[in-house]
Amino acid sequence: MASVDLEKLRTSGAGKAIGVLTSGGDAQGMNAAVRAVTRMGIYVGAKVFLIYEGYEGLVEGGENIRQANWLSVSNIIQLGGTVIGSARCKAFTTREGRRAAAYNLVQRGITNLCVIGGDGSLTGANIFRSEWGSLLEELVSEGKISEGTAQTYSHLNIAGLVGSIDNDFCGTDMTIGTDSALHRIMEVIDAITTTAQSHQRTFVLEVMGRHCGYLALVSALASGADWLFIPEAPPEDGWENFMCERLGETRSRGSRLNIIIIAEGAIDRNGKSISSRYVKDLVVQRLGFDTRVTVLGHVQRGGTPSAFDRILSSKMGMEAVMALLEATPDTPACVVSLSGNQSVRLPLMECVQMTKEVQKAMDEKRFDEAIQLRGRSFENNWNIYKLLAHQKISKEKTNFSLAILNVGAPAAGMNAAVRSAVRSGISQGHTVYVVHDGFEGLAKNQVQEVSWHDVAGWLGRGGSMLGTKRTLPKGYMEQIVESIRLHNIHALLVIGGFESCDRIKQSASGTKRRVFIVETMGGYCGYLATVTGIAVGADAAYVFEDPFNIQDLKANVEHMTEKMKTEIQRGLVLRNEKCHEHYTTEFLYNLYSSEGKGVFDCRTNVLGHLQQGGAPTPFDRNYGTKLGVKAILWMSEKLRAVYRNGRVFANAPDSACVIGLQKKVVAFSPVTELKKDTDFEHRMPREQWWLNLRLMLKMLAHYRISMADYVSGELEHVTRRTLSIETGF
């Protein structure tokens, strides 16, 4: 879609009606998607109808289909489940049921339908679309609608969003609800780890996934599980012996716990089910270990959605509306998907067919192919888990020595990266050292050789186990060089460099007419404030990269005053800590308090180092693990390429690189090239990709946004493939 101004966008949906429903099993983030579809639909000038109880409500009609306004979806972004309900519907599987559904839509002029659900729900929507013309013909013949009405509403547009905690739909890297389910699983694993260590126990943890092992795989990777069962990769015959040997070996090395993760659909090579009870009995009988089974069940669907799911759902909901607006009678039903960090539209039935191909491959025992069909991310996770779960003796010892250190502020996921880097280095046959206290520790020779088991249990630990300091190397260069020479180090891996807002909103919900002003960390970088603002539905988020003036502040205060006259009598304003030299948190508090006097009162909250604390999320554990492995593999390849006559020649620009996710791929960027793209004064990139998200924040928070936003031509940031969010799963 070409870049046009927002004034045109506001009228592009005039005369159109959009229905939105949730179907199948609920998934955290569905409410955020419903909110985004509703508000984006209203923004473009369309009528939006909420369809309650899924396809059942579509068939029954009446009060189950209600027109929404802007406030209909206020204060739901943080809620789990789906506020408009979901129900299995046998009636919709029949021709009569779909005819009734078509009549209910035509009565309200709805010819655009956004369906949020799994592959079954989306397949049903496509069948409905393909039959639409003939269903209207039957309604005409029955005298329920006129010929003119049938011609006016002659075709139905479908846009699908995949809501499934199993991440079992081909064509998208992540489905709505998956990240939140992983949070629930990791919370349980972290909790049982403490009790298992106290009593030297083995835990068998069963997670959801009848046909897809994604949740089991990623949680095993993020927890360092000793053994894993997933339906796509049944264990080899005789696995009982191999598993017990491995558990016994880890316990003999001093480990006080074992974790076995099993997907509910786990099978052996012959297709026979492997139950958590069978695994437990096996461990008890063979090893005599105190073993417990934990079946998570529907707790994985519960709780509030993660920040990732809220942003993913919001972004996909907006994209779905754009897809419906642009659809023609010849446009096939589409599903909005995530590819790397890009939003894409794919033909719905092609994705459904690919999903079925995975199951077919598993039924025919083509398991290697099934893993490949799941996608590159799934296959990559599987290979990394196999690499890191159990030590493999390297075929040959290399001449290379690597050192790993942390620098800068501590960040969740650092320990996961160190662990994976250590184990990858050892598996490559290298000598691996860790350095305590960053560059200062390297200067003081705080260097220690490590083994595979020295980093056991590091995955779930917050902060930095190695210790980290902000000390720059230039003040210790001679001592650092001496330490590197002393230990014959050939390569250095340098690693370094939110939930509170929900509780604040809950507090505000209990107190009418209250505005909270929250200060986030980030230096001059407004990423945290922006993304958190989207995730919690903030009214405004002030950041350094998006300059604002007193007129903008005045407009936001006026918006807040008007908002307090509605049913939603609470507000949340985020401020990045260095967004403005003079408009400080105290200034904003005084401004809002003064202008809102008699209408609302204010509170402030400075989150501070709370944001750096706590256990790392599943994303951070997984992302840190992947980067650690990829960094060591890259280093190993480089070392072999530049090793001559017993020496390493590191003269090329790409001998010092930064690893990171760029759109769909993990890339290595030479430091020399990054220098020209870096704002060293403010310690951030000159161009911030996430600024594309700013307009989404404003559009979903306010019914009207300022003239400056669309005069600047920022609409392109709302179109597909440009509203980017990070993903690494």
Disulfide bonds with the S-S distance in Angstrom:
none
